[in-house]
Each structure stands twice: as C-alpha cells, then as structure tokens.
Amino acid sequence: MGEYIVEAKNLCKYFKAGKNQVLKAVDGVNIQMKKGETLGLVGESGCGKTTCGRTLVKLYDATSGTVLFEGKDVSKLKGKELLGFRKDAQIIFQDPYASLDPRMTIGEIITEGMNVHFHMSEKEKEERVNDLLHKVGLNAEYANRFAHELSGGQRQRVGIARALAVEPKFIVCDEPISALDVSIQAQIVNLLIKLQREMGLTYLFISHDLSMVKHISDRVGVMYLGSMVELASNHALYDHPIHPYTQALISAIPEADLDEEEGKTRVHLEGEVPSPINPPAGCRFKGRCKYAKEICGLEMPELKEIEPNHFVACHMCGNKEWQEAK
C-alpha cells in the first residue's frame, strides 16, 4: 500500500440525460486521502459532491479515471477482493429514514452486513449490536425497535452503527447532518470525531454546512459544476481562500459575533450555475467571475499548487494581474 488509502485520478462519472445528452456530474476530479484524515467536500447543490462520494465507494461505476483503495484499482476487484473492499469502504447516507428498511428491526439492520462478512454466532452478533449501539450513544433496547419509532438523530446514529458493524477503514459521510435539527447536528459531528479517534477511520465528509466542515475536516475540497476548484488544509482554505468561488462561499458563513458580522465584506456572485449537461467551454466559473479573461473561455484550468499544499484551478489566480486586481 502506498502513502494514500484512497486516491482518485482524473475521476469522471457521467449519466445519460436523454437522447444524445450526457450529464457530467463528476468531471476530472483528483483526490488523495491519508489514513485517519478527514477530507471535507463542499459546493452548491448539484456540483457533484454526492456522486463523487458514491463513485469512490463503488456504488456507481466510474465512467473513466481510476479509484485506488490501498493501492488497488477498485474497478478491477472481483470475488473476495471486491467483497473485502465492500467491507472496508462504507457510506452514511443523508436521509436517516429512507436509508433504513422499515420492515427490519434496528438489530437486524445492523447485523445485515455482519451476516455477509463475518461468521458469528447469534450471541456474538447480539453482543456486537449492543456494543455498537453503546458506541453511538443508544441503549441496547433500541435493537428491538423499528426505524419509525426513532427520532431523526437516533436514526442517523443507527446509520453510523450499521456502517461501523463491518469494521470499515474508509467512510463516506454523505451530508449526514443536513436532515437533522440544528441542536442534534453538533452531537452527530462530535460523535463522528470521537469514533474516528478511537477506530482510526478515514472520512470523506460531504456537507453544505461550511461551519461544520471547518470543525471536522483536516483538508477541504471545493467543487463547482463537477470539478475541483480549490483544495487546501482547513485553516488555509478558511483563512485565505484563493479561488473567487471559494471566497464567495467563505464570505457567506455567518459570524456568531454581531460586530464581526456587520463588519464583514460579502462576496456576491452574479449569474446562474451553468447546466452540467451543456457546460461552457474553458473554465466553468468564467460567467460568474469578475477576473475572467479570454483564456478562461478557451482552456479548462488545471488544479495547480499556488501556495504550499494549496491547490487552485484558475488561470488568473496567483499571477501578477490577479494580485493587483485584489
């Protein structure tokens, strides 16, 4: 195994969208994740965050590009190796109700994966379920309940327990707090952080909530219309966003201090997000960018290291003209 537990190289996932039309949900994304880290993934609705996460765990087959898990090409895994990958790479879904079978008890939901991957007695499975419920903050008695008897936060704790049941190494957290009350969101995020420390887990944390992403992530990637436009460490991205789109996102985060909120400069974007079915040539953000020049309409910018470990996909960012325009 190399330095990274998960790698995506020029990852693309396209969907047919009618006759002779293709929706480019993920288009040329590169991701590298080390064991035990959390990579946050942010962007507007429809930018491809969820599709990217689902392709990484092979819920979707990639249209092109490569996904490597512990150095092995996921697309080439078969038989026992594929089953092993299914065990090691799990996902926590956004909707904690729709993702749980209403006909099964919580205990049956959690043991479903265990039945596939482990040879355990009924007593061992019962003990394992009770232990997992305890880990996610629920009592053992919840094993005999059904999903409709639980609150949203309790259901999401069950979804986390189900993912942990097969002892994974990598978990895609697909907006796990967006369907929950604000009072519950912090509890779930803190639970994920606690479990990561105890079990050495690696997370891809997908969310619209930029404040929560800042709280949980080691590095943050920003997606726009299927492509990665900026990737940096947590502090570098929030304290010094470089791409104009990232600047707009960060400026929209509300401040707890009213004086700081009133004194903050908002970056307002004009125009609409282009269609992923018919994206513009060159940079896909050019129609909303005040720095755009002729080259932006001709060539797709590559994700380049503008500053140490700070990657940006922009023709203008970092050059003299851009620095003066700032």
Secondary structure by P-SEA (a helix, b strand, c coil): cccccbbbccbbbbbbcccccccccccbbbbbbcccbbbbbbbcccccaaaaaaaaaccccccbbbbbccccccccccaaaaaaaaaabbbbcccccccccccccaaaaaaccccccccccaaaaaaaaaaaaaaacccccccccccccccaaaaaaaaaaaaacccccbbbbccccccccccaaaaaaaaaaaaaaacbbbbbcccccaaaaaacccbbbbbccccccccccaaaaaaccccaaaaaaaaacccccaaaaaabbbbbbccccccccccccccccccccccccccccccccccccccccbbbbccccccaaaaaac
